[in-house]
């Protein structure tokens, strides 16, 4: 799009406003309009100040008037301290962070005049800078970064001036960036900038507190060695002067904290200084989420739905999981899975375990490569069900009725909450549900009521099938397939039910235990994002039915298997 052709009225207005300005003031001269080689609208002009002529060029942005023009010195000089380097554009009063479409090129020229006149007025006040540099902007081009947390800052400044202490250093390489933090100092391990347990390299280093008035050295071997010699740290000085070897030094002055490193490369020892970034350690979760760190979650089914729920719960603070799934990840799976291409060929539970560790570091994860309800041995099935029983909540993400039966049996027997969810075929929507003993009916009854609710609305719920999960035929015969965004929406609602039942086991945020969520206009959904609450009848505590005859049979079996344990004491006194 060429804006001055599409919006010729604005283009004429821009030229007229500059002409009016030139007629009104005596410092604007040499106005010349033309098109650049890329068809951008450009105007050259000169600003006169105390007999000095400053040649400038203003180039209108491709998206004008929705983006600011660029004003630069025509001779490529360093004109101002408010400038992006020699020859760079001037940082004027109107910039991308405060730009409005009503601002004109004439106003930009007036701002440039105020900048030039203000900086050249030796008797006037210094021009304030409105330029704010974000953390991301400050580290562009700095692949070596040193992260300092508030606890680390406090401990480093507590070192006696002139003294050195040994530290543990953690380093990781990711996204073409080397990032370093202190993992341990004086036995304290709460100072690191990322959680332990992720893929990192650990090594030993030294932290040195500089005496008052001592200047920070440059990132050069002689400069660092000279400072260490002055401080009487002979051993460290010798290590710096060595011909080879890695080294990490953290130096603390009155005003700054610096990380210096040395490494071997291309038959030469290189010294450098990382860019220091001070980072916060506060949580971005609500205070009541803290309880999740002590909870355990079982997730049966680690495919599209289960993998996303696991990642969401990890970010919410869960640190103990039991993951159950026998499936292997293939290329076709990654279109809807939390896992990526690097995990192709691995069991989903193993790859998901690695993914959760990547998110949160050290985390307690039990993996079971088992198809619950599939052709597994009775011992294996019993073992998995016992593992589910030990968890605080059970999540069924399989959309498999047979597997649901096993999860429901464990939940009922152990009185543990059961949460489950399913994506409707074709991504038209999904279902999420939660049941708790004493609040909702037992799982099988709840499932039957949900199915009856679906039947009452005209057709059975269009649940995903084994042959083509998440797929259904459209009216024209074309396939409708749920995509990653659609699965993620349902997984997000499922994760919310899970965190809610763990944080508020009795006083739920959700007044209804089950919801049908629409993503397309189909079935009962008149429009996307329409939600239907599904009310369930029954709130009595769950009970395992056992009559007097079965109790007697159980006692008889125990008497037969463990005769010495009874020794006649269980017989009637009559």
N, C-alpha and C positions, 0 to 999 in steps of 0.2 A: 504494500500500500504506500503510495506517495501522498503524504498528508496534504501538501499544499495544492495538489490537484483535486483531491477529494473535498477539501475545505478551503476553496479559493477565497471565500469571504474572510476567513481568519488570516490567510496569507496576506491579503491586501491590508487588513487592519494592522498586522505586524509591521509592514513597511511604512504605513502612514504614521504609526505611533513613534517610530524611530525618527522619521522626518520631522515630526512635530517637536521631538526632543531636541534635535539638532538646531531647529529654529529658535528654541526657547533658551538654550544655554550656550555659553561661549567656549566650553571646554571639549565639545564633541566635534571632531572634524573627520574628513576623508572617508565618509560613508560610501561603501560600494557593495552592491548586492550581486550575487552570482550563484550558480549551481556547482556543487562539487562533482567529481568523477562518478560518485555514487548517487547523484541526483538529489543530494541533500541541499536544503536552502541554507546559504551562508552569507554572512555580512562581515566585511572588514571595516574597522573603524579605528580612530586614534583618539586617545584621551590626553589633553594638554594639562600639565600641572606645573606651575612656576617655570614656564619656559621649556619643560621637558615633554617630549611627545612619546607616548607609550602606545605602540601598535598592538592591537588585539584582533582576534577573530572569534566570532560567535557562530557556531554551527547548530542549527535546529535539530532536535532529536527526531528519529524516525516516527516516534509515537506522539509528537507534539499535536495538541497542547496538553497531553496527559503525562509528559515527561519533560524535564528541564533541558534547555539548550546547554551547550558546552562552550565556555569562554576560556581561551588560551592565549598566551603571548605569541604573537606572530613570528617572533625571531627565535622561539624555542628556549628562552631564557628562564632563569629562576627569578621571578618577578616579586614574589611575596612569600612570607612565612605561612600564609594561608593558601597553600598551593600543593597539589599532589605531585611533588618532585619537579625537577627542571623540565620546562616545556609542558608540564601537566596543566590540567584545568584548574581554574581558580575556585577556591571554596568561598562562595558568596553567601549573601543572606538568604537567597532562595536556592534550595537544594532538593534532592530527592526525598529527604525526610520531612520536608514541610511544603512541598510543591502543591500548588493548586492551579487548575486550568485557567483561572482568570489572570495569572501572572503573565506579563508580556515580555518580549525581548527588550523593549525600551526600559523596563524596570530592571532587567538584568544588567544593562549598560550603566544605569544609574548606580546600582550596587557596586559594580566594578570601579566606578569613579570614586565612590566613598571609600573603598578599600585602598586604592592607590593614594588618594589624598590623605587619608588617615595615617597610613604607615609612613608617609613622607613628611608629616608634620611633627618635627622633632620636639616641639613644645606642647603638643597635645597628648592626651592620655593614650596608653597602649590599647590597641584594639582588642577587645575580648574575643576569644575563640569559642565558637559555637559548635566546633567539630568534636563529636563523640566517636571514639573508636571502640567497637565491640571486642569481646575476647576473640571471637572468630577472625575478625579483621586483623587483630594484633599479631596473630600467629601464622598468617599466610606466609608461605615460604620458609617456615621453621619446622622441619621434620623431627627435631629433637626437643622434647617438652618434659618439664619437671613439674609434677603436681604436688602442691603443698596444701594440706588440710589444716584447719584451725588447731587440732590437737598436736600436729607435727610442728606447726609454727611456735606453739607455746613451749614445747620441749626443746626445740633448737635454741630458742632465746634464753632457756634456762642453763645452757652450758656456760661454764666459767670462761670469761674472756682469755684468749690465748691457749685454751685447752682443746684437745681433740678427743672424740669418743667414737668407738666403733659402731657402725650401723649395719642393718640388713637392707639391701637394696633390691627392689623388684623392678624388672624391665619387661615390657611387652612390645611386640611389633605388629601393628595392624593398620591397614589402609595407608601403607607407605609412611607410617609415622612411628618413631621410637618414643615411647612414653615411659618415664621413670617415676617411681615414688619410693619413699622410705617405708619398708615393711616392718622394721623393728628398730627401736632405739631405747637403750637402757632397759631392755626386757619388755617394753610396752609394744603391743602389736595392734593397738587401736588407732594408729596414725596413718595407715595406708589409704590411698585415694580410690582404690577399687577392692572388691572382696577377694579374699584368698580363695584359691581353688581353681581359678581360671588358668589358661595356658600362659605361663610367664617364665622368665629366667630370674633366678635369685642369686645374689652374690654379696660379698662383704665390701664395705666402703668405710669412709670416715667423715664425720661432721666436725667442723672447726668453727669456733666462735672467735671472730676477729676482735682485737682490743679496740677501744674507743679511738677514733681518729685514723684507724688503719684503712687504707683504700683497698677496694676489691681488685684482685689481679686481672689481667687480660687473659684470654683463653690461649695462652702460649706457654710452652714448656718452661722457658727461662723465667717468665714472670711468676708462674706458680711456684717453681722451685725456689726463687729468691724470697718470696713471702714466707714459705715454710722454713727456710733457713733463718730468717729474721725472728721467727717465732720459736726457734729452737727445736723444731720437729724434724730432727735429722733423718729418722727412719723413713718418714713419708717423703722427705726431700729426695732421698736416694731412689725411692720407687718412682717418683716423677721423672728423675734424670735417667732412669733405665732405658735401654734401647728398645725394649718391647714390653708388652703386657697391658691388659685392660686395667682401668682404674676409675673409681668414682669418688669424688670429693664434693661435699656440700659445705659451702662457706656462708657464714652468717655475719653480716655487718649491722650497723645501727639502722640502716635504711633498706637493706635488701637481703634476699636469700638467693644464692646462686648454686647451680649444679655444674661441675666441671667433669668431663669424661675424657678418657684416653682409650684408643683402640688401635690395633695393628691393621694396616691395609696397604697393599701395593708396595711392600718392602719398606714401609715407613710408619712410624708411630704418629697418629693424629691426635691432636687435642682440640677440644671444643667446649662450648658452653650451651646448655639447654635453655630454652625459653621457659621462664618460671611462670606458672599459672597458679594462683591461689583459688582454691575451690571450697565450696561449702559442703557440709555433710548432713544437712537436715533432710528429713523425709518429706516427700511430696504426697504422702497418703494421710488420710484422716487418722487421728490418734487411736480410734477404736480398732484399726486394722492391726495394731501391734499384737493382738491376741493370736493372729494367724501364724506367727512364727512357731508357736507350740502345737499346732494342729497337724494332723496327717490326713492325706487325701488318697483314695484309691480311684484310679481312672481305668475303666475297662474299655478298650478300644482306643488306639492311638493313631487313628487315621486323620482325615481332614478335620473333623470336629474335635476329637480328643486331644490332638496335638496342640490345637489353638487354645483350648481350655487350659491345658497344662501350662502353657507359656503365660497366659493371663493370670493364673493363680500364683505362679512363681513371682511375677511382677507385683502381685498384691501382697506377698509376704509369706506364702506357704513354703516351708523348708523340709517337708517330709512327704514323699510320694511312694505309692505302689502302682506301677504301670503294668498293665496286662494286655498283651496282643501278640499273636504268633506271626503276623504278616511281615513281609519284606517291602521296602520302599523301591518303587521303580519310576522311570521317567514320567509315565503318565500321571503319577500321584502328585507331583510337585505343583501342579496347577491349583491345588486346593489344600496344601499342607503347610504347616509351620516349618517343616524341614526343607532344605535346599538340595541342589544337585549333588553336592559333596557327599550326601548320605545315601545316594542311590546304591542299592545292593545290600544295604545293612538292614538288620531287623529294625522295625520302627521304634520299638521300645528302647533299643540301645542308642539309636541316633537321637531320639527324643531326650534321653538322659543326658547326652553330650550337649544338646541344645539348651537344656535347662541350666546346666552348669555354666555354660557360656553366658547366660543371662544373670545368674545370681551367685556364681562361685560355688563354695562349699555347700553342698546340699545332700540330704539323705534320700537316696532313690533306690528302691528295690524294683528290679525288672523281672517279669515273668514272660518268657516267650511261649505262651500257652494260649490256645483257643478255648476260652471258657465256654463249655457247652458243645465243644467239638469232639473229635475222636481222640481224646486223651485218656490216659489211664485213670482209674478211679483214685489212686493215690495222688496223682498230680492235681486232679480236679479238687479233691478235698484239701490239699495243701494251699491252692490258690484261694479257695473260699475261706480258709482260716486266716490268710493274709488280709483279705478284705475285711473280715470281722474286726481285725485289730485297728482299723482306721476310723477316724472320726466321722467321715462322710464317704459314701460310695457314689461314684458317678458312672453311669452307663452311657457311653457314647457310641454304641455299636449299631443302633437301629435294628437290632436282631432280637426278635421276640423270645427265641430260645435262650439266648444269653441273658436277657432281661429276667427270665425265670430264676436263674441261679443268683443274680444280683439281688432280686427281690427276696429270695429265701434267706440269704445272709443278712440283709437289712432287717427283716422281720425277726429272725432268731436273735440277733445282737442288739435290736432296738436302735439301730443306727439310721440316720437320715439317708434317703436315696434320692438322687437327682438324676434326671435323664433328659435327653433332648434328641430330636430327629429333624432332619431337613426334608421337607416335602419334595417329592419328585419334580424335577424341572426347575427347582429353585423358586417355586411360587410362594414359599413361606416355610415355616417350621413350627415345631412344638417344643416347649420346655415345661418341665414339671418337677415338683418337689413334694416329698411326703415325709412326715415326722410322726413318730409314735406319740399319741395323745393330742395330736393337732389335725392330722389328716388320716384317711383310711389306710389300711396296710397296702403295700405296693400293688399286689395283684388286683385287689378291689379297685384301687385308684385307676389302674390301667383299663380295667373293664368299663369303668364309668366314663373315662375319656373316649374310649372307642364308641360307647353308646351315645355320647354327646356328638361325635362326628356323624354317626349314623342318623341322628335326629336332624342333622342339617342337610340331609338329602343324599349324601354319598359317603362311603367309607373314607377315612382320612387317606389322602394320597401319599402314603409313606413310601420311602425309598425301598427298592427291592434288591435282592442279591444279584440279579443279572446285570443291572446297570444302575448302580446307586446314583442318586441325585439327578437322574435323567427321566424324561417323560416325553411323549409325543405331543406336538402342538396340533392345532386344528388342521393345518395344511400338510401334516405328515412330517414336518421337519422336527428334529430333536431339540427339546429344550433341556439345557444342562445347567445345573447350579454352578456358578463361578465362585472364585475365592471370596469375593466381597459378600456374597449371599450367605455362604457357609459361616463366614466370620461374624456376621450380624447375629445369627442364631447362637453361635458359640459364645459370643459376648453376653447374651441374655442368660445362657446356661451358667457361665462363670459367675454372674451376679447372684443367681440363686444359690450357688455353692458358697460364696463368701458370706452371703446374708445368713445362711443357716449356721455357719460357724461363728460369726460375730454375734448374732442375735438368735440363739436357738429357740427361744420362746416368743419373742416379740418381733416378728418378721416385718421387714419393710414392705413386703408384698402381701396384700390382703387375700389374694387368691393363689392357690397352689399350682395352677397350670395356665398356660397362655398359648394361644395360636397366634402367630405373628405373620402377617402377610407381607410379601415382597413384590408381588405382581397382582394384577387384576385377574383373579381366577378363583374357582371353587367358591368359598364363602366370602372371599375378599373383594370388596368393591373398588379398592384402590391400594396402592403400595403403602406399607407401614401401618395398615389397619391392624388393630390388635383385639382379639376376642378373649376375655377372661373365661376360664372354665372352672366352675365351682364344683367341689366334690363333697359328698355327704359322708359323714362319719368322722368322729374325732376322739374315739375311745383309744386307750392304750392298746398296743398290739399284744396279742397273746398267742402262744403256741398251744393249739388245741390238744388236750390230753385227757382222756376219760379214765375212770377208775380201773377199767380192765387193762389199759395200756400201762398204767402204773404198776399193777400187779405183775404184768409180763416183764417189765423192766427189772423189778426186784428178783424175779425168778431167774432172769438171765444173769444178773450180777451174782446171785447165789451159786449159779452153775459155773461161772467163770472164775469167781474168787471165793471159794467155799471157806477158806481159812479166815477171811475178813469178817465173816458173819458169826461163825461159831455158835449158832443157835440163838443169838441175841435179838434177831429180827423176828422170831416166831411169836405167835400170840401167847399171852399168859394163860389163856383158857386151856 
